[in-house]
């Protein structure tokens, strides 16, 4: 069953500060429906949310395309100000401020080959990695607390194959070079459709994590006061319906066939608000 949620953090009234000569750099990479290029412009849920927030704050926005592992280093050193889709980890909390506002939550699930679906047993990551199951993973990506613990143990990590870009993982899965790939349900369905692999790869019933992912800002380049104002703007966007409208623009405002599995045949928009 699809699991999306919009979690509201109660903030009663606010007036966003305006920041003179403010320009925030946001990391992006090909990660639909959060970031993608359409007609020469970077669009998607996360970039549209940040654009709207920066406009309300009176800030400019610049985009930097970076793979995830490199983006974390750039964030740590203050060479990029913000990134999205970050799970909370103690290491990252040393150099990043986490937003307190949680919006769209798309679970991380395991994708497998359709040819393996009938015999697949969703026993969990630990049991899978005890076997000869070959897991494909992105470098420095945190999929869940359990995953973070398992990769510290060589007995489990030996069955994980790391690459920097998720597109390579889908191709490896299709070619039988790995047996499974973990990804956000939304992103996975979108990307395998775009790559023409929907007939080969399918989401399994195994949910790896339902943890929320956050916007994070560099402690080296952004003040805690700015992050608090960014949160207040995001909360206002939740309250006035702007957040939902942006999400639904990409989840519900398209006729792409990949949405059939997302909507589970309901014929309704999964994030339609009243």
C-alpha positions in Angstrom: 0.0 0.0 0.0 1.3 3.4 -0.9 2.3 5.4 2.1 2.4 9.2 1.8 1.9 11.6 4.6 1.9 15.3 5.1 3.0 16.0 8.7 2.2 19.4 10.0 4.3 21.1 12.7 2.1 23.6 14.6 3.4 27.2 14.3 0.8 29.8 15.1 1.4 32.9 13.0 4.7 34.2 11.6 6.2 37.0 9.6 9.1 35.8 7.5 12.2 37.9 7.6 13.5 39.4 4.3 17.2 38.8 3.6 19.1 41.5 1.7 21.6 40.2 -0.8 20.7 36.6 0.1 21.5 33.9 -2.4 21.1 30.2 -1.4 22.7 27.4 -3.4 20.7 24.2 -3.6 22.1 20.9 -4.6 20.2 18.9 -7.3 20.7 15.9 -9.4 18.4 13.8 -11.7 16.0 12.5 -9.1 12.4 12.6 -10.4 9.9 13.7 -9.3 11.9 15.8 -6.9 14.4 17.2 -9.5 14.3 16.7 -13.3 14.9 18.7 -16.4 11.9 19.7 -18.5 12.3 22.0 -21.6 15.7 23.0 -20.4 14.7 24.0 -16.9 15.2 22.2 -13.6 11.8 21.5 -12.1 10.3 19.1 -9.6 8.8 18.9 -6.1 11.8 19.9 -4.1 13.2 22.6 -6.3 9.7 24.2 -6.7 9.2 24.2 -3.0 12.6 25.9 -2.4 12.0 28.4 -5.2 8.7 29.4 -3.6 10.2 29.6 -0.1 13.2 31.7 -1.3 10.8 34.1 -3.1 8.8 34.6 0.1 12.1 35.2 2.0 13.4 37.6 -0.6 16.4 35.4 -1.4 17.9 34.4 -4.7 18.4 30.7 -5.6 21.2 29.1 -7.5 21.4 25.4 -8.4 24.4 23.1 -8.2 24.3 19.6 -9.8 26.2 17.2 -7.6 26.1 13.4 -6.9 25.0 12.6 -3.4 28.3 11.7 -1.9 30.0 14.8 -3.3 27.0 17.0 -2.2 27.5 15.9 1.5 31.1 17.0 1.4 30.2 20.3 -0.2 27.5 20.9 2.4 29.9 20.1 5.2 32.5 22.6 3.9 29.9 25.3 3.1 30.3 25.2 -0.7 26.7 24.4 -1.1 24.1 25.8 1.3 21.2 23.3 1.1 20.2 19.9 0.0 17.0 17.9 0.2 16.0 14.3 0.9 18.4 13.8 3.7 17.8 11.3 6.5 18.8 12.3 9.9 22.1 10.8 11.1 24.4 11.8 14.0 27.3 12.4 11.6 25.3 14.8 9.4 24.0 16.6 12.4 27.5 17.7 13.2 27.6 19.9 10.1 24.0 20.4 9.0 20.9 22.0 10.3 17.8 19.9 9.8 14.5 21.4 8.9 11.7 20.7 11.5 9.0 20.7 8.8 8.2 17.3 7.2 6.1 17.2 4.1 6.0 14.4 1.6 7.1 11.0 2.9 7.7 8.3 0.3 9.0 5.0 1.8 12.2 3.4 0.7 11.4 0.0 -0.7 13.3 -2.8 -2.3 13.0 -3.1 -6.1 13.6 -6.5 -7.7 13.4 -8.2 -11.0 9.9 -9.3 -12.0 11.3 -12.8 -12.8 12.2 -13.2 -9.1 8.9 -11.9 -7.8 7.2 -15.2 -7.2 10.0 -16.7 -5.1 11.0 -13.5 -3.3 10.6 -13.6 0.5 10.6 -10.2 2.1 12.5 -11.2 5.2 14.3 -8.0 5.8 17.7 -6.6 4.9 19.7 -8.5 7.5 18.4 -11.9 6.4 18.8 -11.0 2.7 22.4 -10.0 3.2 23.1 -13.2 5.2 22.2 -15.1 2.0 23.8 -14.7 -1.4 21.5 -11.8 -2.3 23.4 -9.0 -4.0 22.2 -5.5 -3.0 23.0 -2.5 -5.2 23.4 0.8 -3.3 24.6 4.3 -3.8 27.7 5.5 -2.1 27.1 7.4 1.2 23.3 7.1 1.0 21.5 6.3 4.2 18.5 4.1 3.4 17.5 3.2 7.0 19.0 2.8 10.5 19.2 -0.9 10.0 21.1 -0.4 6.7 23.5 2.0 8.4 24.3 -0.6 11.1 24.6 -3.5 8.6 27.2 -1.8 6.4 29.5 -1.5 9.4 29.7 -5.3 9.5 32.0 -6.8 6.8 29.9 -10.1 6.8 27.0 -8.1 5.5 28.7 -5.4 3.5 30.5 -7.9 1.3 27.1 -8.5 -0.5 26.6 -4.8 -1.3 27.8 -3.3 -4.6 28.2 0.5 -4.5 28.0 3.0 -7.3 27.6 6.7 -7.4 24.5 7.0 -9.6 21.2 5.2 -9.2 20.6 4.9 -13.0 23.6 2.5 -13.1 21.9 0.4 -10.3 18.7 0.0 -12.4 20.8 -1.2 -15.3 22.8 -3.6 -13.1 19.5 -5.0 -11.7 18.1 -5.5 -15.2 21.3 -7.3 -16.3 21.3 -9.6 -13.3 24.5 -8.0 -11.8 22.6 -7.2 -8.6 19.4 -8.7 -7.1 17.8 -5.7 -5.6 18.0 -1.9 -5.3 16.6 0.3 -2.6 14.9 3.5 -3.6 12.1 5.9 -2.8 8.9 4.3 -4.2 8.1 7.5 -6.1 11.6 7.9 -7.6 12.0 4.2 -8.4 8.7 3.9 -10.3 9.4 7.1 -12.2 13.0 6.1 -13.2 12.3 2.5 -14.3 9.5 3.8 -16.5 11.8 6.4 -18.0 14.5 3.8 -18.7 12.0 1.4 -20.3 12.6 -1.2 -17.5 9.1 -1.4 -16.1 8.6 -4.8 -17.7 11.8 -6.1 -16.0 11.9 -4.4 -12.6 9.1 -4.1 -10.0 8.7 -2.8 -6.5 8.7 -5.6 -3.9 6.5 -5.7 -0.8 9.6 -5.1 1.4 9.6 -1.6 3.0 13.1 -0.7 4.1 12.2 2.6 5.8 9.3 4.9 6.4 11.5 7.6 7.9 11.0 11.2 6.7 13.7 12.9 4.7 14.5 16.5 5.4 15.8 19.7 3.9 19.3 20.3 5.5 21.4 23.5 5.5 25.2 23.9 5.9 26.3 25.1 9.4 29.4 26.5 7.6 27.4 28.9 5.4 23.9 29.3 6.7 22.7 30.7 10.1 20.3 28.9 12.4 18.1 32.0 12.2 17.7 31.6 8.5 16.8 27.9 8.9 14.1 28.9 11.4 12.7 31.4 9.0 12.8 28.8 6.1 10.9 26.4 8.4 8.3 29.1 9.1 7.8 29.7 5.4 7.5 25.9 4.7 4.9 25.7 7.4 3.0 28.6 5.9 3.1 26.8 2.6 1.6 23.7 4.2 -1.1 25.8 5.9 -2.1 27.8 2.8 -2.1 24.8 0.4 0.9 25.8 -1.7 2.9 22.8 -0.5 0.1 20.4 -1.6 -0.4 22.2 -4.9 3.3 21.8 -5.8 3.4 18.1 -4.8 0.2 17.4 -6.7 1.6 19.1 -9.8 4.0 16.2 -10.2 2.1 13.4 -8.5 -1.4 14.0 -9.8 -1.0 16.5 -12.6 0.4 14.0 -15.1 -0.9 11.3 -17.3 2.3 9.2 -17.2 1.6 5.5 -16.9 4.0 5.1 -14.0 1.4 6.6 -11.8 -0.9 3.6 -12.2 1.2 1.7 -9.6 1.5 4.7 -7.3 -2.2 5.3 -7.2 -2.9 1.5 -6.9 -5.8 1.7 -9.3 -7.8 4.1 -7.1 -8.3 6.7 -9.9 -7.8 9.4 -7.3 -5.0 11.8 -6.5 -3.1 10.4 -3.4 -2.4 13.9 -2.1 -5.7 15.7 -2.9 -6.5 18.0 0.1 -9.7 19.6 1.3 
